[in-house]
Amino acid sequence: MDKVLDLRGLSCPIPLIKTRDALRDSKVVTVLVDDMPPKENILRFAKSQGYKVDCQERAGEYTIRICRE
């Protein structure tokens, strides 16, 4: 089941921890963040785990789609 996490307004390390925990239960997680450090940390983590990642930016908000293969 896909999961969507709205983590806008939260600062590190909370978005990364919530993303990591969500990936334990879901094959696809979509994360919404609105700051560069959480975006970079989540992307770095997902790539280091070998997950497929897509990141889109619109009006200062980032939508990160992570797929466990």
Biopython code that builds the backbone (N, CA, C, O; Angstrom):
import numpy as np
from Bio.PDB.StructureBuilder import StructureBuilder

atoms = [
    (1, "MET", "N", (0.841, -1.184, 0.000)),
    (1, "MET", "CA", (0.000, 0.000, 0.000)),
    (1, "MET", "C", (0.882, 1.242, 0.000)),
    (1, "MET", "O", (1.856, 1.315, 0.749)),
    (2, "ASP", "N", (0.545, 2.214, -0.835)),
    (2, "ASP", "CA", (1.294, 3.461, -0.888)),
    (2, "ASP", "C", (0.954, 4.323, 0.321)),
    (2, "ASP", "O", (-0.168, 4.301, 0.827)),
    (3, "LYS", "N", (1.944, 5.080, 0.769)),
    (3, "LYS", "CA", (1.757, 5.946, 1.922)),
    (3, "LYS", "C", (2.182, 7.355, 1.537)),
    (3, "LYS", "O", (3.155, 7.529, 0.804)),
    (4, "VAL", "N", (1.460, 8.368, 2.027)),
    (4, "VAL", "CA", (1.810, 9.769, 1.806)),
    (4, "VAL", "C", (2.096, 10.400, 3.159)),
    (4, "VAL", "O", (1.292, 10.306, 4.087)),
    (5, "LEU", "N", (3.261, 11.049, 3.257)),
    (5, "LEU", "CA", (3.660, 11.738, 4.482)),
    (5, "LEU", "C", (3.738, 13.230, 4.205)),
    (5, "LEU", "O", (4.518, 13.660, 3.355)),
    (6, "ASP", "N", (2.945, 14.021, 4.905)),
    (6, "ASP", "CA", (3.032, 15.476, 4.792)),
    (6, "ASP", "C", (3.905, 15.960, 5.941)),
    (6, "ASP", "O", (3.443, 16.095, 7.074)),
    (7, "LEU", "N", (5.172, 16.217, 5.636)),
    (7, "LEU", "CA", (6.145, 16.589, 6.660)),
    (7, "LEU", "C", (6.570, 18.047, 6.521)),
    (7, "LEU", "O", (7.626, 18.443, 7.013)),
    (8, "ARG", "N", (5.745, 18.836, 5.852)),
    (8, "ARG", "CA", (6.038, 20.258, 5.703)),
    (8, "ARG", "C", (6.030, 20.927, 7.067)),
    (8, "ARG", "O", (5.182, 20.646, 7.914)),
    (9, "GLY", "N", (6.996, 21.820, 7.261)),
    (9, "GLY", "CA", (7.087, 22.550, 8.517)),
    (9, "GLY", "C", (7.914, 21.857, 9.582)),
    (9, "GLY", "O", (8.174, 22.440, 10.635)),
    (10, "LEU", "N", (8.334, 20.625, 9.331)),
    (10, "LEU", "CA", (9.144, 19.896, 10.308)),
    (10, "LEU", "C", (10.621, 20.030, 9.957)),
    (10, "LEU", "O", (10.991, 20.068, 8.784)),
    (11, "SER", "N", (11.461, 20.102, 10.992)),
    (11, "SER", "CA", (12.899, 20.215, 10.747)),
    (11, "SER", "C", (13.585, 18.891, 11.054)),
    (11, "SER", "O", (13.036, 18.025, 11.734)),
    (12, "CYS", "N", (14.793, 18.762, 10.538)),
    (12, "CYS", "CA", (15.585, 17.537, 10.696)),
    (12, "CYS", "C", (15.875, 17.291, 12.163)),
    (12, "CYS", "O", (16.065, 18.234, 12.931)),
    (13, "PRO", "N", (15.909, 16.038, 12.549)),
    (13, "PRO", "CA", (15.871, 14.816, 11.755)),
    (13, "PRO", "C", (14.482, 14.185, 11.628)),
    (13, "PRO", "O", (14.358, 13.074, 11.112)),
    (14, "ILE", "N", (13.441, 14.875, 12.090)),
    (14, "ILE", "CA", (12.095, 14.283, 12.122)),
    (14, "ILE", "C", (11.630, 13.769, 10.746)),
    (14, "ILE", "O", (11.165, 12.632, 10.666)),
    (15, "PRO", "N", (11.736, 14.559, 9.659)),
    (15, "PRO", "CA", (11.273, 14.033, 8.363)),
    (15, "PRO", "C", (12.004, 12.757, 7.933)),
    (15, "PRO", "O", (11.389, 11.840, 7.387)),
    (16, "LEU", "N", (13.295, 12.702, 8.176)),
    (16, "LEU", "CA", (14.058, 11.512, 7.801)),
    (16, "LEU", "C", (13.620, 10.295, 8.617)),
    (16, "LEU", "O", (13.456, 9.207, 8.065)),
    (17, "ILE", "N", (13.434, 10.469, 9.898)),
    (17, "ILE", "CA", (13.020, 9.359, 10.768)),
    (17, "ILE", "C", (11.636, 8.845, 10.358)),
    (17, "ILE", "O", (11.426, 7.636, 10.262)),
    (18, "LYS", "N", (10.694, 9.761, 10.116)),
    (18, "LYS", "CA", (9.346, 9.350, 9.720)),
    (18, "LYS", "C", (9.351, 8.660, 8.357)),
    (18, "LYS", "O", (8.601, 7.709, 8.135)),
    (19, "THR", "N", (10.201, 9.144, 7.444)),
    (19, "THR", "CA", (10.311, 8.512, 6.126)),
    (19, "THR", "C", (10.880, 7.108, 6.256)),
    (19, "THR", "O", (10.353, 6.162, 5.672)),
    (20, "ARG", "N", (11.944, 6.977, 7.014)),
    (20, "ARG", "CA", (12.563, 5.658, 7.224)),
    (20, "ARG", "C", (11.557, 4.677, 7.820)),
    (20, "ARG", "O", (11.462, 3.533, 7.375)),
    (21, "ASP", "N", (10.813, 5.121, 8.818)),
    (21, "ASP", "CA", (9.828, 4.250, 9.455)),
    (21, "ASP", "C", (8.714, 3.852, 8.485)),
    (21, "ASP", "O", (8.268, 2.705, 8.494)),
    (22, "ALA", "N", (8.266, 4.783, 7.655)),
    (22, "ALA", "CA", (7.200, 4.487, 6.690)),
    (22, "ALA", "C", (7.657, 3.468, 5.658)),
    (22, "ALA", "O", (6.860, 2.649, 5.198)),
    (23, "LEU", "N", (8.925, 3.510, 5.292)),
    (23, "LEU", "CA", (9.441, 2.577, 4.289)),
    (23, "LEU", "C", (9.540, 1.145, 4.816)),
    (23, "LEU", "O", (9.696, 0.212, 4.029)),
    (24, "ARG", "N", (9.453, 0.961, 6.108)),
    (24, "ARG", "CA", (9.440, -0.395, 6.679)),
    (24, "ARG", "C", (8.128, -1.106, 6.351)),
    (24, "ARG", "O", (8.091, -2.328, 6.201)),
    (25, "ASP", "N", (7.046, -0.316, 6.242)),
    (25, "ASP", "CA", (5.711, -0.888, 6.057)),
    (25, "ASP", "C", (5.155, -0.747, 4.646)),
    (25, "ASP", "O", (4.212, -1.450, 4.284)),
    (26, "SER", "N", (5.723, 0.146, 3.847)),
    (26, "SER", "CA", (5.170, 0.434, 2.523)),
    (26, "SER", "C", (6.236, 0.314, 1.448)),
    (26, "SER", "O", (7.402, 0.639, 1.672)),
    (27, "LYS", "N", (5.820, -0.158, 0.271)),
    (27, "LYS", "CA", (6.754, -0.258, -0.855)),
    (27, "LYS", "C", (6.939, 1.084, -1.541)),
    (27, "LYS", "O", (7.996, 1.346, -2.115)),
    (28, "VAL", "N", (5.919, 1.942, -1.487)),
    (28, "VAL", "CA", (5.993, 3.263, -2.105)),
    (28, "VAL", "C", (5.588, 4.305, -1.071)),
    (28, "VAL", "O", (4.528, 4.206, -0.453)),
    (29, "VAL", "N", (6.446, 5.304, -0.894)),
    (29, "VAL", "CA", (6.175, 6.393, 0.041)),
    (29, "VAL", "C", (6.364, 7.711, -0.700)),
    (29, "VAL", "O", (7.385, 7.928, -1.353)),
    (30, "THR", "N", (5.373, 8.585, -0.594)),
    (30, "THR", "CA", (5.476, 9.934, -1.144)),
    (30, "THR", "C", (5.598, 10.894, 0.028)),
    (30, "THR", "O", (4.766, 10.895, 0.936)),
    (31, "VAL", "N", (6.648, 11.712, -0.002)),
    (31, "VAL", "CA", (6.960, 12.613, 1.102)),
    (31, "VAL", "C", (6.856, 14.051, 0.613)),
    (31, "VAL", "O", (7.393, 14.400, -0.438)),
    (32, "LEU", "N", (6.158, 14.883, 1.385)),
    (32, "LEU", "CA", (6.062, 16.309, 1.093)),
    (32, "LEU", "C", (6.876, 17.071, 2.130)),
    (32, "LEU", "O", (6.628, 16.948, 3.330)),
    (33, "VAL", "N", (7.849, 17.858, 1.673)),
    (33, "VAL", "CA", (8.653, 18.702, 2.562)),
    (33, "VAL", "C", (8.762, 20.091, 1.941)),
    (33, "VAL", "O", (8.544, 20.270, 0.743)),
    (34, "ASP", "N", (9.105, 21.074, 2.780)),
    (34, "ASP", "CA", (9.182, 22.447, 2.286)),
    (34, "ASP", "C", (10.495, 23.138, 2.640)),
    (34, "ASP", "O", (10.564, 24.366, 2.699)),
    (35, "ASP", "N", (11.533, 22.342, 2.872)),
    (35, "ASP", "CA", (12.832, 22.919, 3.204)),
    (35, "ASP", "C", (13.927, 22.057, 2.582)),
    (35, "ASP", "O", (13.771, 20.843, 2.442)),
    (36, "MET", "N", (15.019, 22.686, 2.217)),
    (36, "MET", "CA", (16.100, 21.996, 1.511)),
    (36, "MET", "C", (16.793, 20.917, 2.358)),
    (36, "MET", "O", (17.006, 19.818, 1.847)),
    (37, "PRO", "N", (17.156, 21.174, 3.630)),
    (37, "PRO", "CA", (17.860, 20.122, 4.389)),
    (37, "PRO", "C", (17.083, 18.808, 4.512)),
    (37, "PRO", "O", (17.670, 17.749, 4.291)),
    (38, "PRO", "N", (15.788, 18.828, 4.856)),
    (38, "PRO", "CA", (15.072, 17.545, 4.894)),
    (38, "PRO", "C", (15.038, 16.875, 3.527)),
    (38, "PRO", "O", (15.182, 15.656, 3.426)),
    (39, "LYS", "N", (14.847, 17.664, 2.481)),
    (39, "LYS", "CA", (14.825, 17.095, 1.128)),
    (39, "LYS", "C", (16.135, 16.383, 0.831)),
    (39, "LYS", "O", (16.134, 15.235, 0.387)),
    (40, "GLU", "N", (17.245, 17.054, 1.073)),
    (40, "GLU", "CA", (18.559, 16.474, 0.788)),
    (40, "GLU", "C", (18.819, 15.231, 1.637)),
    (40, "GLU", "O", (19.339, 14.236, 1.133)),
    (41, "ASN", "N", (18.464, 15.281, 2.916)),
    (41, "ASN", "CA", (18.683, 14.131, 3.802)),
    (41, "ASN", "C", (17.857, 12.922, 3.367)),
    (41, "ASN", "O", (18.356, 11.797, 3.371)),
    (42, "ILE", "N", (16.606, 13.148, 2.994)),
    (42, "ILE", "CA", (15.746, 12.049, 2.559)),
    (42, "ILE", "C", (16.259, 11.459, 1.252)),
    (42, "ILE", "O", (16.307, 10.238, 1.100)),
    (43, "LEU", "N", (16.644, 12.318, 0.304)),
    (43, "LEU", "CA", (17.181, 11.820, -0.968)),
    (43, "LEU", "C", (18.454, 11.013, -0.745)),
    (43, "LEU", "O", (18.621, 9.939, -1.323)),
    (44, "ARG", "N", (19.343, 11.524, 0.087)),
    (44, "ARG", "CA", (20.610, 10.832, 0.360)),
    (44, "ARG", "C", (20.350, 9.469, 0.997)),
    (44, "ARG", "O", (20.952, 8.470, 0.605)),
    (45, "PHE", "N", (19.458, 9.433, 1.974)),
    (45, "PHE", "CA", (19.125, 8.174, 2.643)),
    (45, "PHE", "C", (18.538, 7.165, 1.654)),
    (45, "PHE", "O", (18.976, 6.016, 1.598)),
    (46, "ALA", "N", (17.547, 7.600, 0.879)),
    (46, "ALA", "CA", (16.870, 6.687, -0.046)),
    (46, "ALA", "C", (17.845, 6.120, -1.068)),
    (46, "ALA", "O", (17.817, 4.924, -1.358)),
    (47, "LYS", "N", (18.698, 6.962, -1.609)),
    (47, "LYS", "CA", (19.676, 6.499, -2.596)),
    (47, "LYS", "C", (20.681, 5.544, -1.963)),
    (47, "LYS", "O", (21.095, 4.572, -2.595)),
    (48, "SER", "N", (21.077, 5.812, -0.714)),
    (48, "SER", "CA", (22.051, 4.938, -0.048)),
    (48, "SER", "C", (21.473, 3.552, 0.219)),
    (48, "SER", "O", (22.216, 2.579, 0.350)),
    (49, "GLN", "N", (20.141, 3.465, 0.299)),
    (49, "GLN", "CA", (19.473, 2.180, 0.529)),
    (49, "GLN", "C", (19.130, 1.470, -0.776)),
    (49, "GLN", "O", (18.604, 0.358, -0.763)),
    (50, "GLY", "N", (19.430, 2.115, -1.900)),
    (50, "GLY", "CA", (19.150, 1.511, -3.197)),
    (50, "GLY", "C", (17.714, 1.674, -3.669)),
    (50, "GLY", "O", (17.283, 0.973, -4.585)),
    (51, "TYR", "N", (16.964, 2.591, -3.056)),
    (51, "TYR", "CA", (15.582, 2.819, -3.450)),
    (51, "TYR", "C", (15.533, 3.688, -4.705)),
    (51, "TYR", "O", (16.431, 4.491, -4.959)),
    (52, "LYS", "N", (14.480, 3.512, -5.472)),
    (52, "LYS", "CA", (14.240, 4.360, -6.642)),
    (52, "LYS", "C", (13.587, 5.651, -6.143)),
    (52, "LYS", "O", (12.622, 5.613, -5.380)),
    (53, "VAL", "N", (14.128, 6.798, -6.582)),
    (53, "VAL", "CA", (13.676, 8.084, -6.048)),
    (53, "VAL", "C", (13.358, 9.056, -7.181)),
    (53, "VAL", "O", (14.083, 9.142, -8.172)),
    (54, "ASP", "N", (12.257, 9.785, -7.010)),
    (54, "ASP", "CA", (11.915, 10.873, -7.921)),
    (54, "ASP", "C", (11.547, 12.080, -7.067)),
    (54, "ASP", "O", (10.773, 11.960, -6.118)),
    (55, "CYS", "N", (12.107, 13.252, -7.409)),
    (55, "CYS", "CA", (11.841, 14.462, -6.634)),
    (55, "CYS", "C", (11.379, 15.571, -7.572)),
    (55, "CYS", "O", (12.027, 15.872, -8.574)),
    (56, "GLN", "N", (10.254, 16.167, -7.225)),
    (56, "GLN", "CA", (9.709, 17.296, -7.983)),
    (56, "GLN", "C", (9.611, 18.501, -7.051)),
    (56, "GLN", "O", (9.281, 18.365, -5.873)),
    (57, "GLU", "N", (9.906, 19.689, -7.603)),
    (57, "GLU", "CA", (9.824, 20.919, -6.811)),
    (57, "GLU", "C", (8.797, 21.844, -7.439)),
    (57, "GLU", "O", (8.778, 22.046, -8.653)),
    (58, "ARG", "N", (7.942, 22.402, -6.588)),
    (58, "ARG", "CA", (6.974, 23.384, -7.061)),
    (58, "ARG", "C", (6.735, 24.407, -5.959)),
    (58, "ARG", "O", (6.322, 24.064, -4.851)),
    (59, "ALA", "N", (6.999, 25.657, -6.279)),
    (59, "ALA", "CA", (6.740, 26.781, -5.361)),
    (59, "ALA", "C", (7.383, 26.569, -3.993)),
    (59, "ALA", "O", (6.764, 26.835, -2.963)),
    (60, "GLY", "N", (8.622, 26.090, -3.987)),
    (60, "GLY", "CA", (9.348, 25.926, -2.733)),
    (60, "GLY", "C", (8.975, 24.698, -1.931)),
    (60, "GLY", "O", (9.446, 24.528, -0.807)),
    (61, "GLU", "N", (8.139, 23.839, -2.489)),
    (61, "GLU", "CA", (7.782, 22.590, -1.821)),
    (61, "GLU", "C", (8.256, 21.426, -2.674)),
    (61, "GLU", "O", (8.261, 21.500, -3.902)),
    (62, "TYR", "N", (8.653, 20.356, -2.007)),
    (62, "TYR", "CA", (9.229, 19.203, -2.689)),
    (62, "TYR", "C", (8.348, 17.981, -2.472)),
    (62, "TYR", "O", (7.898, 17.704, -1.360)),
    (63, "THR", "N", (8.114, 17.262, -3.555)),
    (63, "THR", "CA", (7.401, 15.993, -3.501)),
    (63, "THR", "C", (8.405, 14.910, -3.873)),
    (63, "THR", "O", (8.904, 14.867, -4.997)),
    (64, "ILE", "N", (8.691, 14.045, -2.920)),
    (64, "ILE", "CA", (9.682, 12.990, -3.110)),
    (64, "ILE", "C", (8.944, 11.656, -3.121)),
    (64, "ILE", "O", (8.263, 11.305, -2.158)),
    (65, "ARG", "N", (9.085, 10.921, -4.216)),
    (65, "ARG", "CA", (8.455, 9.595, -4.326)),
    (65, "ARG", "C", (9.554, 8.547, -4.225)),
    (65, "ARG", "O", (10.490, 8.538, -5.025)),
    (66, "ILE", "N", (9.437, 7.673, -3.249)),
    (66, "ILE", "CA", (10.442, 6.647, -2.986)),
    (66, "ILE", "C", (9.798, 5.278, -3.179)),
    (66, "ILE", "O", (8.734, 4.995, -2.629)),
    (67, "CYS", "N", (10.463, 4.434, -3.970)),
    (67, "CYS", "CA", (9.957, 3.082, -4.235)),
    (67, "CYS", "C", (10.993, 2.055, -3.795)),
    (67, "CYS", "O", (12.150, 2.095, -4.216)),
    (68, "ARG", "N", (10.556, 1.139, -2.942)),
    (68, "ARG", "CA", (11.399, -0.010, -2.606)),
    (68, "ARG", "C", (11.218, -1.033, -3.697)),
    (68, "ARG", "O", (10.091, -1.327, -4.096)),
    (69, "GLU", "N", (12.313, -1.580, -4.185)),
    (69, "GLU", "CA", (12.188, -2.564, -5.265)),
    (69, "GLU", "C", (12.348, -3.965, -4.747)),
    (69, "GLU", "O", (12.273, -4.921, -5.520)),
]
sb = StructureBuilder()
sb.init_structure("model")
sb.init_model(0)
sb.init_chain("A")
sb.init_seg("    ")
for serial, (resi, resn, name, xyz) in enumerate(atoms, 1):
    if name == "N":
        sb.init_residue(resn, " ", resi, " ")
    sb.init_atom(name, np.array(xyz, "f"), 0.0, 1.0, " ", f" {name:<3s}", serial, name[0])
structure = sb.get_structure()
